[in-house]
């Protein structure tokens, strides 16, 4: 059973983490919860017949009651920018080659490119009436640049295209990147929004998905523009990118100038190592491995969370959370052990 939150929400606590300064108390960070956790934390069941605000009210209450200083509003929950695809969504696994809507110049020209300005962007401001004092929105897009290009073209097709038809490949990346940039321009302007997540997976377990020079040519220039846009609005830019991205961390920190990195997996490198390597240069978010959360005991989870809080207590630049998100296979008691660990850690100090 979740205990009542110990402190009032205060986005400045997460801001301190993103500025790599010590916060006055532990800070939690999570990208997404499964719907069972949303119901449990909010005490509000799903209601398909409710108005457009109700699902977000549930989400806000779940983050609030969980002890978070913000709520994540991802574009897949809103009627905003989405790229048409012919792949099956919400499946446990699918091939990276399943996208094949654009394979040549003709299919590029006939693809139904969305207008990024069309959508219910007013939602981000309307939620001001729902946010408790001190809370902000952390907004993300409906997939990232490389993710959407792969979903539209297929991994093998776009890989070959970057070598055999780089002009067409560049046009595809530019068509997606320019629309994502406009999405971030629109959303970052709302005063309800405190930070934005650029969610774009770049790595496998032992290397980047594309050679670093290919990422630098086709992908990173658009991310640099997105971060610049977010920073011009006075907001923070968080990179959520899965996989082994060590080969491009200098690009992430020095070229794109991200404020924080999220998504870590023990099989690749432990978040404890990431913190020791990079926390002087970029904030580190989450990192309690999902397999660890799924399989280990409450006591083991609490112990690791306390150790992470000990590690980062003096320097800051860290917020506690999972390595990725909280899908439905994570036992509720294990997730609750992680967020309750901030309270038991504080009590022991």
WOURHU-V569773 format. One record per residue. N is the residue number from 1. PHI is phi in radians with two decimals (none if undefined). Layout:
N/PHI, N/PHI
//
This chain:
1/none, 2/-1.29, 3/-1.41, 4/-1.10, 5/-1.02, 6/-1.55, 7/-2.37, 8/-1.34, 9/-1.12, 10/-2.69, 11/-1.06, 12/-1.09, 13/-1.18, 14/-1.16, 15/-1.03, 16/-1.06, 17/-1.05, 18/-1.18, 19/-1.58, 20/1.07, 21/-2.08, 22/-1.12, 23/-1.55, 24/-1.37, 25/-2.73, 26/-1.11, 27/-2.19, 28/-1.77, 29/-2.47, 30/-2.53, 31/-1.43, 32/-2.71, 33/-1.89, 34/-1.30, 35/-1.18, 36/-1.12, 37/-1.20, 38/-1.02, 39/-1.12, 40/-1.14, 41/-1.25, 42/-1.51, 43/1.02, 44/-2.28, 45/-1.26, 46/-1.04, 47/-2.53, 48/-1.05, 49/-1.54, 50/-1.30, 51/-1.26, 52/-1.16, 53/-1.43, 54/-0.99, 55/-1.05, 56/-1.39, 57/-1.09, 58/-1.01, 59/-1.12, 60/-1.05, 61/-1.12, 62/-1.18, 63/-1.17, 64/-1.06, 65/-1.21, 66/-1.38, 67/1.69, 68/-1.56, 69/-1.69, 70/-2.74, 71/-2.29, 72/-1.47, 73/-2.01, 74/-1.63, 75/-1.12, 76/-1.21, 77/-1.63, 78/-2.07, 79/-1.60, 80/-2.22, 81/-0.89, 82/-2.55, 83/-1.70, 84/-1.00, 85/-2.44, 86/-2.00, 87/-1.71, 88/-1.42, 89/-1.52, 90/1.01, 91/-1.94, 92/-1.17, 93/-2.73, 94/-2.67, 95/-1.31, 96/-1.19, 97/-1.65, 98/-1.28, 99/-1.45, 100/-2.67, 101/-1.30, 102/-2.11, 103/-2.20, 104/-2.75, 105/-1.11, 106/-1.10, 107/-1.23, 108/-1.12, 109/-1.15, 110/-1.63, 111/-1.13, 112/-1.38, 113/-1.09, 114/-1.35, 115/-1.52, 116/-1.18, 117/-1.47, 118/-1.56, 119/2.63, 120/-1.49, 121/-1.23, 122/-1.04, 123/-0.97, 124/-1.09, 125/-1.47, 126/-1.08, 127/-1.27, 128/-0.99, 129/-1.26, 130/-1.72, 131/-1.33, 132/-1.06, 133/-0.93, 134/1.66, 135/-1.57, 136/-2.25, 137/-1.63, 138/-1.89, 139/-1.77, 140/-2.39, 141/-1.52, 142/-1.57, 143/1.49, 144/-1.79, 145/-1.11, 146/-1.13, 147/-1.03, 148/-1.19, 149/-1.08, 150/-1.11, 151/-1.12, 152/-1.41, 153/-1.84, 154/1.62, 155/-1.10, 156/-1.15, 157/-1.06, 158/-1.26, 159/-1.08, 160/-1.16, 161/-1.09, 162/-1.09, 163/-1.69, 164/-1.63, 165/-2.50, 166/-1.09, 167/-1.14, 168/-1.16, 169/-1.02, 170/-1.12, 171/-1.09, 172/-1.17, 173/-1.05, 174/-1.20, 175/-1.15, 176/-1.31, 177/-1.09, 178/-1.15, 179/-1.28, 180/-1.11, 181/-1.04, 182/-1.13, 183/-0.99, 184/-1.20, 185/-1.06, 186/-1.17, 187/-1.25, 188/-1.19, 189/-1.36, 190/-1.31, 191/-1.29, 192/-1.31, 193/-1.68, 194/-1.84, 195/-2.71, 196/-2.31, 197/-1.78, 198/-1.68, 199/-1.70, 200/-2.68, 201/-1.32, 202/-2.11, 203/-2.30, 204/-1.60, 205/-1.29, 206/-2.28, 207/-3.01, 208/-1.24, 209/-1.16, 210/-2.09, 211/-0.99, 212/-0.89, 213/-1.17, 214/-1.24, 215/-1.06, 216/-1.15, 217/-1.42, 218/-1.82, 219/-1.85, 220/-1.12, 221/-1.03, 222/-1.26, 223/-1.13, 224/-1.03, 225/-1.14, 226/-1.11, 227/-1.10, 228/-1.03, 229/-1.10, 230/-1.10, 231/-1.15, 232/-1.08, 233/-1.45, 234/1.34, 235/-1.94, 236/-1.73, 237/-2.02, 238/-1.99, 239/-1.64, 240/-1.84, 241/-2.51, 242/-1.47, 243/1.74, 244/-1.52, 245/-2.01, 246/-1.00, 247/-1.17, 248/-2.16, 249/-1.12, 250/-1.10, 251/-1.11, 252/-1.06, 253/-1.49, 254/-1.59, 255/-1.56, 256/-1.37, 257/1.14, 258/-1.15, 259/-1.44, 260/-2.68, 261/-2.07, 262/-2.24, 263/1.66, 264/-2.46, 265/-2.46, 266/-1.02, 267/-1.16, 268/-1.66, 269/-2.83, 270/-1.27, 271/-1.08, 272/-1.03, 273/-1.22, 274/-0.99, 275/-1.12, 276/-1.19, 277/-1.36, 278/-2.16, 279/-1.17, 280/-1.28, 281/-2.09, 282/-2.71, 283/-1.21, 284/-2.03, 285/-2.09, 286/1.28, 287/1.83, 288/-1.24, 289/-0.89, 290/-1.17, 291/-1.14, 292/-1.05, 293/-1.11, 294/-1.33, 295/-1.92, 296/-1.51, 297/-1.38, 298/-0.99, 299/-1.10, 300/-1.16, 301/-1.13, 302/-1.06, 303/-1.08, 304/-1.17, 305/-1.09, 306/-1.08, 307/-1.15, 308/-1.14, 309/-1.18, 310/-1.09, 311/-1.03, 312/-1.80, 313/-1.07, 314/-1.37, 315/-1.56, 316/1.43, 317/1.14, 318/-2.55, 319/-2.20, 320/-1.40, 321/-3.13, 322/-1.28, 323/-1.22, 324/-2.60, 325/-2.92, 326/-2.04, 327/-1.30, 328/-1.27, 329/-1.50, 330/-1.34, 331/-1.03, 332/-0.97, 333/-1.15, 334/-1.32, 335/-1.07, 336/-1.11, 337/-1.09, 338/-1.16, 339/-1.32, 340/-1.30, 341/-1.10, 342/-1.18, 343/-1.34, 344/-1.20, 345/-1.15, 346/-1.06, 347/-1.15, 348/-1.50, 349/-1.53
//
